[in-house]
Amino acid sequence: MGKLNLSKHIIVSILAFFSVLGTEIVAQKAPLILDMVHHNPGETPYQSKYNNPAVVKEMGYNGKVYFLFESPALAINWESVDADILPKGSEDRKWVDEKAAQIKQMHAACKAEGMAIYAMSDLVLFPKRLIEKFQIEKTFGDPNDALTEKLIRAQINEMFDQFSDMDGLVVRIGETYLHDAPYHLGAIEDKKSPEKTIIPLINILKEEICVKRDKQLIFRTWGAFDVNLEAYLKVSDAVEPHKNLIISVKHCEGDFHRANAFSKVIGQGRHRQIIEVQSAREYEGKGAYPNYIANGVIDGFEEHASMPEEAINSIQEFVDTKTELYAGVWTWSRGGGWDGPYIKDELWCDLNSWVMAQWGQNTDKSEAFIFNRYATERLNLTGDDVAKFRKLCLLSAEAVVRGRNTTFRDMNPWWTRDQGIAWPMVGKGELAHKRNLAQKDEAVAKWEEIVRLAKSIRWQNEETKNHAIGSSEYGLRLYKIYRILVYMDAAVIKKDEKEVKKWIKAYDKAWKDYNKLAEEYSSIATLYTQDYKRHIANNANLMVNKLRTK
């Protein structure tokens, strides 16, 4: 007999199959492959091809999640409760009716493509008039309050009655955004408490959506019970599984930062899970430069390699070992965070989204197989150009984690985000500082190789070539700025004034080179700016200017 040679994940899949024989499992459905465009709150919505259901369907998705401000929660008229809550002829009723017409038009386009429709909604979210009328200003954020519970149930009924084409609701309790909701208020009390909030709210929603209406409820863990395994298991134990109830979990803990731990709640408990993936990473350029994360999400990022052998550290392992819990993949093709960079070409988020969508429905295929399909089918690359493109993309993942952080998480990842840069926040200790500097050097070297590869590939047309090279240069020049700031910080700590002045000179030159990008490449994203301060406590450029005067 020939030698049996099975891959690790096939062996694990076989074992997982036999491990569930004889046990009662919630009836399995085909995986949900969902996409959402996360518009910047308070801004004009993104102009993106992913707004078009036909486009995402062709990519392999079977459902679309509409963003918070496209949710029927903002568009129901509440007449089943009281016609005076949003009286006809009032400004808020006019706004709600216009929102409803907009949403119904979106839903019709989605249904025309045979795509499932999901709405993401903040809870608890009510019209201001309702809150005032029932005098529940202090209690409407408590799902245990009898009147609040009654109103939540009424809200769910109206949403599905007035928007009967919805297949399900995605519920978020981590935050409440009101930037584009002028006539509503939101609140949630004890959002991290399984007993006080999460369990009672899921049970209310499950009864109204999953049981009564046979629709799907996707309840997000983020900001509530996503990083506390004990809390997650409390929820899992207290809420009976249902075929229509799915728990949504980000692939990493907290926000979408490289070097964050792989989610410890993935594969745990009794409920099916859908995995959230951000394609245009908000802390990593938003698609402005190459940043291939699908490989790391599917097979595990390099920083997760040190996790205990028995722990799940990739969604491939999750699917292989907990097949019965896998409900699908949900990408944010665009968006997250605030402001820019704003991209003109969606190449890099398209790569991540397409690979995740195709793999999500074909988990027996390797990430590399799916990737090569993208290179040949979507980019029309041939011969050794496919291998070059693969190398470029894998290098981008290595460069990003080293340039913004380290593979050992030696930096606070919040030091640069959206279109701004704060002063570097480096962990304490000589080893962390030494390792951090070394990895910043590695990052720039990898970006230089990325640019060389981009220039060497025979792209299908001049437009793609211009963007591939320009966006690679964007990454190189931006990460040179990151490196300089980290070295400058090290010089400040050492009180080496000569070194500080040297790095200030390099900093000025790096920004000058970076700001030339728009003149050299026509399709690059908008640039990071030195004066950006939103959600950044210690703007880097202000600190550099202070150092100039010393």
C-alpha positions as CSV (number, residue, x, y, z in Angstrom):
1,M,0.0,0.0,0.0
2,G,1.2,3.5,-0.7
3,K,1.9,5.9,2.1
4,L,-1.3,7.7,3.3
5,N,-0.7,11.4,3.1
6,L,-3.6,13.5,4.6
7,S,-3.3,17.2,5.4
8,K,-3.7,18.3,9.0
9,H,-7.1,20.0,8.4
10,I,-8.5,16.9,6.6
11,I,-7.5,14.6,9.4
12,V,-9.0,17.0,12.0
13,S,-12.2,17.2,9.9
14,I,-12.6,13.5,9.9
15,L,-12.1,13.4,13.7
16,A,-14.6,16.2,14.2
17,F,-17.1,14.3,12.1
18,F,-16.9,11.2,14.2
19,S,-16.9,13.2,17.4
20,V,-20.4,14.5,16.8
21,L,-22.0,11.2,15.8
22,G,-24.8,10.3,18.2
23,T,-25.2,13.9,19.5
24,E,-28.1,16.2,18.8
25,I,-27.0,19.1,16.6
26,V,-29.0,22.1,15.4
27,A,-30.0,21.5,11.8
28,Q,-27.3,22.8,9.5
29,K,-27.9,25.3,6.8
30,A,-25.6,26.4,3.9
31,P,-23.1,29.0,5.3
32,L,-24.1,32.6,5.2
33,I,-21.6,34.6,3.1
34,L,-22.5,38.2,3.9
35,D,-21.0,41.6,3.0
36,M,-21.5,45.1,4.4
37,V,-20.3,48.5,3.4
38,H,-19.6,50.3,6.7
39,H,-20.1,54.0,5.7
40,N,-18.4,56.7,7.8
41,P,-21.0,57.9,10.3
42,G,-22.0,61.5,9.6
43,E,-20.5,61.6,6.2
44,T,-21.7,61.1,2.6
45,P,-22.0,57.3,2.1
46,Y,-19.2,55.6,0.1
47,Q,-19.5,55.4,-3.6
48,S,-18.6,51.7,-3.9
49,K,-19.3,48.9,-6.3
50,Y,-20.1,46.8,-3.3
51,N,-23.3,48.8,-2.8
52,N,-24.6,47.0,-5.8
53,P,-26.1,43.6,-4.8
54,A,-25.3,42.2,-8.3
55,V,-21.6,42.8,-7.8
56,V,-21.4,41.1,-4.4
57,K,-23.5,38.2,-5.7
58,E,-21.1,37.6,-8.5
59,M,-18.2,37.6,-6.0
60,G,-19.8,34.7,-4.1
61,Y,-21.9,36.3,-1.5
62,N,-25.5,35.2,-0.8
63,G,-26.6,38.0,1.5
64,K,-26.1,41.7,2.2
65,V,-26.0,43.4,5.5
66,Y,-27.2,47.0,5.4
67,F,-25.4,49.5,7.6
68,L,-26.8,51.1,10.8
69,F,-28.3,54.1,9.1
70,E,-29.9,51.9,6.4
71,S,-31.8,50.0,9.1
72,P,-35.6,49.8,9.4
73,A,-35.1,50.6,13.1
74,L,-34.9,54.2,11.9
75,A,-37.7,53.8,9.3
76,I,-40.7,52.3,11.1
77,N,-43.7,54.6,11.9
78,W,-44.7,53.1,15.2
79,E,-48.4,53.4,14.4
80,S,-49.1,49.9,15.9
81,V,-48.1,51.5,19.3
82,D,-49.4,55.0,19.0
83,A,-50.0,57.2,15.9
84,D,-48.9,60.3,17.8
85,I,-45.3,59.0,18.3
86,L,-44.5,60.1,14.8
87,P,-47.5,62.1,13.7
88,K,-48.1,62.6,10.0
89,G,-47.0,66.0,8.8
90,S,-44.2,66.3,11.4
91,E,-40.6,66.8,10.4
92,D,-39.5,63.5,12.1
93,R,-42.3,61.6,10.4
94,K,-41.3,63.0,7.0
95,W,-37.7,62.0,7.7
96,V,-38.7,58.5,8.7
97,D,-41.0,58.0,5.7
98,E,-38.2,59.1,3.4
99,K,-35.8,56.7,5.1
100,A,-38.3,53.9,4.6
101,A,-38.7,54.7,0.9
102,Q,-34.9,54.7,0.5
103,I,-34.5,51.3,2.3
104,K,-37.3,49.7,0.4
105,Q,-35.6,50.7,-2.9
106,M,-32.3,49.1,-1.6
107,H,-34.1,45.9,-0.6
108,A,-35.9,45.6,-3.9
109,A,-32.5,45.7,-5.7
110,C,-31.2,43.1,-3.4
111,K,-34.2,40.8,-3.8
112,A,-34.0,41.1,-7.6
113,E,-30.6,39.4,-7.4
114,G,-31.9,36.7,-5.1
115,M,-29.8,37.9,-2.2
116,A,-30.8,37.6,1.4
117,I,-31.4,40.9,3.3
118,Y,-30.0,41.6,6.8
119,A,-30.2,44.9,8.6
120,M,-27.8,45.9,11.3
121,S,-29.4,47.8,14.2
122,D,-28.2,49.4,17.4
123,L,-30.3,48.4,20.4
124,V,-31.9,49.9,22.3
125,L,-32.9,52.7,19.8
126,F,-36.2,54.6,19.9
127,P,-37.6,57.8,18.5
128,K,-37.1,60.8,20.8
129,R,-40.9,61.4,20.8
130,L,-41.5,57.9,22.0
131,I,-39.1,58.3,24.9
132,E,-40.6,61.6,25.9
133,K,-44.2,60.3,25.5
134,F,-43.7,57.3,27.8
135,Q,-41.2,59.2,30.1
136,I,-38.6,56.4,29.9
137,E,-35.5,58.6,29.6
138,K,-33.9,56.7,32.5
139,T,-35.1,53.2,31.8
140,F,-35.3,52.7,28.0
141,G,-31.7,51.2,28.0
142,D,-32.7,48.4,30.3
143,P,-34.2,45.4,28.5
144,N,-35.4,44.0,31.8
145,D,-37.8,47.0,32.3
146,A,-41.3,45.8,31.5
147,L,-42.2,48.8,29.3
148,T,-38.9,48.7,27.5
149,E,-39.3,45.0,26.7
150,K,-42.8,45.7,25.4
151,L,-41.5,48.4,23.1
152,I,-38.6,46.3,21.9
153,R,-41.1,43.6,20.9
154,A,-43.3,46.2,19.2
155,Q,-40.3,47.6,17.4
156,I,-39.3,44.1,16.0
157,N,-42.9,43.5,14.9
158,E,-43.1,46.7,13.0
159,M,-39.7,46.2,11.4
160,F,-40.6,42.8,10.0
161,D,-44.2,43.9,9.2
162,Q,-43.2,47.1,7.3
163,F,-40.1,45.5,5.7
164,S,-41.3,41.9,5.2
165,D,-38.5,41.2,2.7
166,M,-35.9,41.2,5.5
167,D,-34.4,37.8,6.1
168,G,-32.9,38.7,9.5
169,L,-31.6,41.3,11.9
170,V,-28.0,41.9,13.0
171,V,-28.0,43.4,16.5
172,R,-25.2,45.5,17.9
173,I,-25.0,46.6,21.6
174,G,-21.3,47.6,21.7
175,E,-21.9,51.2,20.8
176,T,-24.7,53.4,19.6
177,Y,-24.2,55.8,16.7
178,L,-26.6,58.7,16.2
179,H,-24.6,60.7,13.6
180,D,-27.3,60.2,10.9
181,A,-30.3,59.6,13.2
182,P,-31.4,63.1,14.2
183,Y,-34.8,62.0,15.6
184,H,-33.8,59.0,17.6
185,L,-31.9,58.2,20.9
186,G,-30.1,55.1,21.9
187,A,-28.9,53.5,25.1
188,I,-27.9,50.2,26.6
189,E,-27.2,49.5,30.3
190,D,-24.7,46.9,31.5
191,K,-23.8,45.9,28.0
192,K,-21.1,43.5,29.2
193,S,-23.4,41.7,31.8
194,P,-24.7,38.3,30.6
195,E,-27.3,38.2,33.4
196,K,-28.5,41.9,33.3
197,T,-28.5,42.6,29.6
198,I,-27.2,40.1,27.1
199,I,-29.2,37.0,28.0
200,P,-32.6,38.7,28.5
201,L,-32.1,40.7,25.3
202,I,-31.1,37.7,23.2
203,N,-34.1,35.8,24.5
204,I,-36.5,38.6,23.7
205,L,-35.2,38.9,20.2
206,K,-35.0,35.1,19.7
207,E,-38.6,34.7,20.6
208,E,-39.8,37.5,18.3
209,I,-37.5,36.9,15.3
210,C,-36.4,33.3,15.3
211,V,-39.5,31.5,16.8
212,K,-42.5,33.7,15.9
213,R,-41.3,34.8,12.5
214,D,-38.8,32.0,11.5
215,K,-36.3,34.8,10.6
216,Q,-32.7,34.9,11.5
217,L,-31.1,36.8,14.4
218,I,-27.4,37.5,14.2
219,F,-26.3,38.8,17.6
220,R,-22.9,40.5,17.7
221,T,-20.5,39.9,20.5
222,W,-18.3,42.9,19.9
223,G,-18.0,45.3,22.8
224,A,-20.1,43.1,25.0
225,F,-19.0,39.5,25.4
226,D,-16.3,39.0,22.8
227,V,-13.2,38.9,24.9
228,N,-14.5,37.3,28.1
229,L,-14.8,33.5,27.6
230,E,-16.6,33.1,31.0
231,A,-19.2,35.6,30.0
232,Y,-19.6,34.1,26.6
233,L,-20.2,30.6,28.0
234,K,-22.7,32.0,30.5
235,V,-24.7,33.4,27.6
236,S,-24.3,30.1,25.7
237,D,-25.5,28.1,28.6
238,A,-28.5,30.3,29.4
239,V,-29.8,30.7,25.8
240,E,-31.2,27.6,24.1
241,P,-29.8,27.1,20.6
242,H,-32.1,27.7,17.7
243,K,-31.7,27.1,14.0
244,N,-32.2,30.8,13.3
245,L,-29.9,32.1,16.1
246,I,-26.3,33.0,15.1
247,I,-23.6,34.6,17.2
248,S,-21.3,37.0,15.3
249,V,-17.6,37.1,16.4
250,K,-14.7,39.1,15.0
251,H,-11.7,36.8,14.1
252,C,-9.5,38.7,16.6
253,E,-10.2,40.1,20.0
254,G,-11.2,43.8,20.3
255,D,-10.9,45.9,17.1
256,F,-9.3,44.8,13.9
257,H,-5.7,45.3,14.9
258,R,-2.8,43.1,13.8
259,A,-1.0,41.5,16.8
260,N,-4.3,41.3,18.7
261,A,-5.0,37.8,20.0
262,F,-7.2,35.4,17.9
263,S,-10.6,35.3,19.4
264,K,-10.8,32.9,22.3
265,V,-14.6,32.5,22.0
266,I,-14.5,31.2,18.4
267,G,-15.5,27.5,18.5
268,Q,-16.8,27.7,22.1
269,G,-20.3,27.2,23.4
270,R,-23.4,25.8,21.8
271,H,-24.4,28.4,19.2
272,R,-23.5,28.7,15.5
273,Q,-21.0,31.5,14.8
274,I,-20.5,33.8,11.8
275,I,-17.0,35.3,11.6
276,E,-16.5,39.0,11.0
277,V,-13.7,40.2,8.7
278,Q,-12.7,43.7,7.8
279,S,-11.4,43.9,4.2
280,A,-10.3,47.5,4.1
281,R,-8.7,47.7,7.5
282,E,-9.5,51.0,9.3
283,Y,-6.2,51.1,11.2
284,E,-4.1,50.0,8.2
285,G,-4.8,52.3,5.4
286,K,-8.4,51.3,4.5
287,G,-7.3,49.8,1.2
288,A,-4.9,52.6,0.3
289,Y,-1.9,50.1,0.1
290,P,-1.5,46.3,-0.3
291,N,-2.6,44.6,2.9
292,Y,-3.6,41.0,2.3
293,I,-5.2,39.7,5.5
294,A,-7.3,36.8,4.1
295,N,-4.4,34.3,4.4
296,G,-3.9,35.2,8.1
297,V,-7.6,35.1,8.9
298,I,-8.1,31.7,7.3
299,D,-4.8,29.9,8.1
300,G,-3.6,32.0,11.1
301,F,-1.4,35.1,11.3
302,E,2.2,34.6,12.2
303,E,1.8,36.3,15.6
304,H,-0.7,33.6,16.5
305,A,1.8,30.8,15.9
306,S,2.9,30.8,19.6
307,M,-0.6,30.1,20.9
308,P,-1.1,26.8,22.8
309,E,-1.3,23.8,20.5
310,E,-4.8,22.9,21.7
311,A,-6.2,26.4,21.0
312,I,-8.0,27.4,17.8
313,N,-5.9,30.1,16.1
314,S,-7.5,30.3,12.7
315,I,-10.9,30.0,11.2
316,Q,-9.7,27.0,9.1
317,E,-9.1,25.2,12.4
318,F,-12.5,26.4,13.6
319,V,-14.3,25.0,10.6
320,D,-12.3,21.7,10.8
321,T,-12.8,21.1,14.5
322,K,-16.2,22.6,15.1
323,T,-17.9,22.1,11.8
324,E,-21.4,22.1,13.4
325,L,-20.8,25.7,14.8
326,Y,-19.7,27.3,11.5
327,A,-22.4,29.6,10.2
328,G,-20.4,31.5,7.6
329,V,-18.4,34.6,7.0
330,W,-19.3,38.3,7.1
331,T,-17.0,40.8,5.5
332,W,-16.9,44.5,5.7
333,S,-15.8,45.1,2.1
334,R,-15.4,48.8,2.8
335,G,-15.4,51.0,5.9
336,G,-14.8,51.1,9.6
337,G,-13.3,54.0,11.6
338,W,-13.6,57.6,10.6
339,D,-12.6,60.0,7.9
340,G,-9.9,58.9,5.4
341,P,-7.9,57.7,3.6
342,Y,-10.5,57.5,0.8
343,I,-9.7,55.1,-2.0
344,K,-10.4,55.5,-5.7
345,D,-9.5,52.0,-6.6
346,E,-10.9,49.0,-4.6
347,L,-8.2,46.4,-5.7
348,W,-6.9,45.5,-2.3
349,C,-10.2,45.3,-0.4
350,D,-11.6,43.4,-3.4
351,L,-8.8,40.8,-3.0
352,N,-9.6,40.3,0.6
353,S,-13.4,40.2,0.1
354,W,-13.3,37.9,-2.9
355,V,-11.0,35.4,-1.2
356,M,-13.0,35.4,2.0
357,A,-16.3,35.0,0.1
358,Q,-15.1,32.1,-2.1
359,W,-13.4,30.3,0.8
360,G,-16.4,30.8,3.1
361,Q,-18.5,28.6,0.8
362,N,-15.7,26.3,-0.2
363,T,-13.9,25.6,3.1
364,D,-12.5,22.3,1.8
365,K,-10.3,24.4,-0.6
366,S,-7.1,26.0,0.6
367,E,-6.6,29.7,0.9
368,A,-3.7,29.4,-1.6
369,F,-6.0,27.7,-4.2
370,I,-8.6,30.4,-3.8
371,F,-6.0,33.1,-4.0
372,N,-4.6,31.7,-7.3
373,R,-8.1,31.7,-8.7
374,Y,-8.3,35.4,-7.9
375,A,-5.0,36.2,-9.6
376,T,-6.0,34.3,-12.7
377,E,-9.7,34.9,-12.9
378,R,-10.0,38.5,-11.6
379,L,-6.6,39.9,-12.6
380,N,-5.8,37.7,-15.6
381,L,-2.3,37.1,-14.4
382,T,-0.4,34.2,-16.0
383,G,2.9,32.3,-15.5
384,D,5.3,33.5,-12.9
385,D,3.3,36.7,-12.4
386,V,0.9,34.7,-10.3
387,A,3.7,33.7,-8.0
388,K,5.0,37.2,-7.9
389,F,1.6,38.6,-6.9
390,R,1.3,35.9,-4.2
391,K,4.7,36.9,-2.8
392,L,3.8,40.6,-2.9
393,C,0.5,40.0,-1.0
394,L,2.1,37.8,1.7
395,L,4.9,40.3,2.2
396,S,2.3,43.0,2.7
397,A,0.9,41.2,5.7
398,E,4.4,40.8,7.2
399,A,5.2,44.5,6.5
400,V,2.1,45.9,8.0
401,V,2.3,44.1,11.4
402,R,6.0,45.0,11.7
403,G,5.5,48.6,10.6
404,R,2.5,49.5,12.8
405,N,3.3,47.2,15.7
406,T,5.5,44.1,16.1
407,T,4.8,40.4,15.9
408,F,5.2,40.5,19.7
409,R,2.7,43.4,20.2
410,D,5.4,45.8,21.5
411,M,3.4,48.8,20.6
412,N,0.0,50.2,21.5
413,P,-1.9,49.7,18.2
414,W,-3.9,52.9,18.6
415,W,-0.9,55.1,17.8
416,T,-1.9,55.4,14.2
417,R,-5.4,55.2,12.7
418,D,-7.6,56.5,10.0
419,Q,-5.7,59.3,8.3
420,G,-3.5,60.3,11.2
421,I,-0.5,59.4,13.2
422,A,0.1,59.9,16.9
423,W,3.4,59.8,18.7
424,P,4.6,56.2,19.0
425,M,3.4,54.3,22.0
426,V,6.1,51.6,22.7
427,G,6.0,49.0,25.4
428,K,8.4,49.3,28.3
429,G,11.7,47.3,28.5
430,E,14.9,47.2,26.5
431,L,13.9,44.1,24.6
432,A,10.6,45.6,23.4
433,H,12.4,48.8,22.2
434,K,15.2,46.8,20.5
435,R,12.8,44.4,18.8
436,N,10.6,47.3,17.8
437,L,13.3,49.1,16.0
438,A,14.5,46.0,14.2
439,Q,11.0,45.2,13.0
440,K,10.5,48.8,11.7
441,D,13.7,48.2,9.6
442,E,12.3,44.9,8.4
443,A,9.0,46.5,7.5
444,V,10.6,49.1,5.2
445,A,12.8,46.5,3.6
446,K,9.7,44.4,2.9
447,W,7.9,47.4,1.4
448,E,10.8,48.0,-0.9
449,E,10.5,44.5,-2.1
450,I,6.8,44.9,-2.6
451,V,7.4,47.9,-4.8
452,R,10.0,45.9,-6.9
453,L,7.5,43.1,-7.3
454,A,4.7,45.5,-8.3
455,K,6.9,47.0,-11.0
456,S,7.9,43.5,-12.3
457,I,4.5,42.1,-12.8
458,R,2.8,42.2,-16.2
459,W,-0.5,43.7,-15.2
460,Q,-3.6,43.3,-17.4
461,N,-3.8,47.0,-18.2
462,E,-2.1,50.3,-17.5
463,E,-4.8,51.4,-15.0
464,T,-4.1,48.3,-12.8
465,K,-0.4,48.7,-13.2
466,N,-0.5,52.4,-12.2
467,H,-2.6,51.6,-9.1
468,A,-0.6,48.5,-8.0
469,I,2.7,50.4,-8.2
470,G,1.3,53.6,-6.8
471,S,-0.4,52.0,-3.9
472,S,2.8,50.0,-3.1
473,E,4.8,53.2,-3.1
474,Y,2.1,54.7,-0.8
475,G,2.8,51.9,1.7
476,L,6.6,52.2,1.4
477,R,6.6,56.0,1.9
478,L,4.0,55.9,4.8
479,Y,5.9,53.2,6.6
480,K,9.1,55.1,6.3
481,I,7.4,57.9,8.3
482,Y,6.3,55.3,10.9
483,R,9.9,54.0,11.1
484,I,11.4,57.5,11.5
485,L,9.0,58.4,14.3
486,V,9.8,55.2,16.2
487,Y,13.6,55.9,15.9
488,M,13.0,59.5,16.9
489,D,11.1,58.3,20.0
490,A,14.0,56.1,20.9
491,A,16.4,59.1,20.5
492,V,14.2,61.2,22.8
493,I,14.2,58.5,25.4
494,K,18.0,58.4,25.3
495,K,18.1,62.2,25.4
496,D,20.3,62.1,22.3
497,E,19.7,65.6,20.8
498,K,22.0,65.0,17.8
499,E,20.0,61.9,16.9
500,V,16.7,63.7,17.4
501,K,17.8,66.4,14.9
502,K,18.9,63.7,12.5
503,W,15.5,62.0,12.6
504,I,13.6,65.4,12.3
505,K,15.5,66.0,9.1
506,A,14.6,62.6,7.8
507,Y,11.0,63.1,8.9
508,D,10.6,66.3,6.9
509,K,12.1,64.6,3.8
510,A,9.9,61.6,4.2
511,W,6.7,63.7,4.3
512,K,7.9,65.7,1.3
513,D,8.3,62.4,-0.7
514,Y,5.0,61.0,0.6
515,N,3.1,64.2,-0.4
516,K,4.4,63.8,-4.0
517,L,2.5,60.6,-4.5
518,A,-0.7,62.3,-5.9
519,E,1.5,64.0,-8.6
520,E,3.1,60.7,-9.6
521,Y,0.1,58.3,-9.5
522,S,-3.4,59.0,-10.6
523,S,-5.4,56.5,-8.7
524,I,-3.9,56.5,-5.2
525,A,-6.0,57.2,-2.1
526,T,-6.2,60.4,-0.3
527,L,-3.2,60.9,2.0
528,Y,-2.6,60.8,5.7
529,T,-2.3,64.3,7.1
530,Q,0.0,65.8,9.7
531,D,-2.7,67.8,11.5
532,Y,-5.2,64.9,12.0
533,K,-6.2,64.7,15.7
534,R,-9.6,62.8,15.8
535,H,-9.4,60.0,18.3
536,I,-5.6,60.7,18.5
537,A,-4.5,62.0,21.9
538,N,-0.9,63.0,21.0
539,N,-0.5,64.1,17.4
540,A,3.0,63.1,16.2
541,N,3.6,66.3,14.2
542,L,2.9,68.5,17.2
543,M,5.5,66.6,19.2
544,V,8.0,66.9,16.4
545,N,7.5,70.6,16.2
546,K,8.1,70.9,20.0
547,L,11.3,68.9,19.6
548,R,12.4,71.4,16.9
549,T,12.6,74.2,19.5
550,K,14.7,72.3,22.0
